Amino acid sequence: MSLSLFIYKKYRFFLNSREEKRKHIHIETPDGIAKFWIEPIISLADYYNVSTKELSLLMKIIEEKQHEIIEAWNRHF
């Protein structure tokens, strides 16, 4: 089960309930998907068919919304 947190332009940021306990976020793009760890530091965990330019943009968005993402994670789990 996934929980959409927010949409930024063409990117959907969401949590997935059926995965590991380490805080992370998924991002769905029109062409692919990415996963970033949120703690202990924000870092790219995995991606498929997402450009380097898009990954940089996604990282920036996550950095700006890190607090909001962690709060949503804590509420959801």
Helices and strands as residue ranges (DSSP letters): E 2-8, E 11-16, E 24-28, E 33-37, E 43-48, H 52-76
